[in-house]
Amino acid sequence: MRWVRPITGAVLMSGVLLGCASIQNAPVNLPGSDSLADKGNIGFGETTSYDDTIIGLSFSGGGTRAAAFSYGVLKEMERIPVRGAQSSMIDRVEFVSGVSGGSVTAAYYGLRKRAALADFRERFLLRNAEEGLQTDLTLATLSRAVAGGINDSTGFPRWLDANLFQGATFRDLGAASRPQVWINASDIYNRTPFVFGSVAFGAMCSNLSEYPLANAVAASAAVPVAFAPVVMQTFPGKCNDRLPPWIVRARDNPNSPPMLHSFAKAISRYHDGSMPYIKLLDGGLVDNYGLAGFTIARLSSDTPYGPISPRQAVRLRRALILVVDAKTGVSGNWINTVEGPSGADLVKAAADTAIDASVAGSFTAFSATMTDWQGSLVRWRCGLSAADRARYGAPANWNCRDVKFYVGRVGFDQLEPTRAAELERVPTRFQLPAEQVDSVIAAGGDALRASPIFRSFAAGL
């Protein structure tokens, strides 16, 4: 979100005002354990469906613009039937990951399933989610910005809970039901993704089931300066959960994939008492595509088929992982002068540079991980005995090599250039006029239909 506007001379007052403000961000997570930390992957375990088709969706950050774009993709999937089945594409969605604005759609869809598509536009997209928030950097708000953030961690979660989630917690998502949902924030001390799931909460000796969805979404969208970090408390020694073996292996092996190694070290710090408090900001700071959950879930698996079950791995024929990318285009007029950028423009330019550079690398790494997974699945499937094939439910005329992964991205830039430029200029806010909301929703459906990866996947079902 680009909430903070530049002001002239305000920084000169920061030293004077610093002592006049104090940000209170008391943790709301509770001690306890749901005995979930022994899961084999990042926190949601093996899926329970046995379809031959899997769809995973990852919703990028971008305020209401991102929420509307991802909603448009879901609405289009609801309309597309699956040939030979009494269902539509949306019924095959197994995993949903969300960052910042995209996490609102992900959490609400995970909570209400198809029913979410009936009222999400009215309950969230057309509403002003910035009600009661200070969204501009002025002399009046500078002291709070310097103290940690213009807004603390109470206002936005309170609005989300009252208008959308209505007291729902992670228990209401259902750990074994689909779609399985990852909400992504950034651990700004360890500089790693923080995925709201049983591995992180198990390491913290904290109760995931009771944690409010509204607070997780707010953490995912906590833009620096606009918001103070969301604080989580660890409770070392308050539970008997041990770290999952894959965490220990990844932590102690310096040759582990860097993302997995850093994540495992962070989880270990949550568990050993060296981090009494975890500070979270916008998930887009480290992973604006929300791919970390998918990537770590696969890299952390100690089987050729994980994080899906062996029965599903045998039945699987087609898998689609699609990034729904609502990022803005380049902007700023400081390229026309020797001077600049400065002030808030400089902060914004630096943040945008880091985010855009990281997503390109994360998408490339993720694509390579999925290619490796497809190869591992084929080798495992083709090595099964006749008894194993029967035990896992291999159908008649089963082809062990008939499994293909499709990894793609759906973005504004894949539409007609003039329309794409208009969409990229939609502000990154949590308050948009209805005509912009509907324009972005329509773009989601059109971009999905235009995607060559999606068309190829649909044709191969």
Secondary structure, DSSP 4 states (H G I P E B T S, - for coil): ---PPP-SSGGGGHHHHGGG----------B---S-TT-SSSSS-S-----SEEEEEEEPP-HHHHHHHHHHHHHHHHHSBPTTSSSBGGGGEEEEEEETHHHHHHHHHHHHGGGHHHHHIIIIITS-TTTT---S--HHHHHHHHHT-SB-SSHHHHHHIIIIITT-BGGGG-TTSSSEEEEEEEETTTTEEEE-SHHHHHHHTB-STTSBHHHHHHHHT--BTTBPPEEEE--TTSS-PPPPHHHHHHHH-TTS-HHHHHHHHHHHHHHHTS-SEEEEEETHHHHTT--HHHHHHHHT-SSSSTTS-HHHHHH--EEEEEEEE-------SGGGSSS---HHHHHHHHHHHHHHHHHHHHHHHHHHHHHHHHHHHHHHHHT--HHHHHHTTPPTT--TT--EEEEEEEEGGGS-HHHHHHHHTS-SSS---HHHHHHHHHHHHHHHHH-HHHHHHHHT-
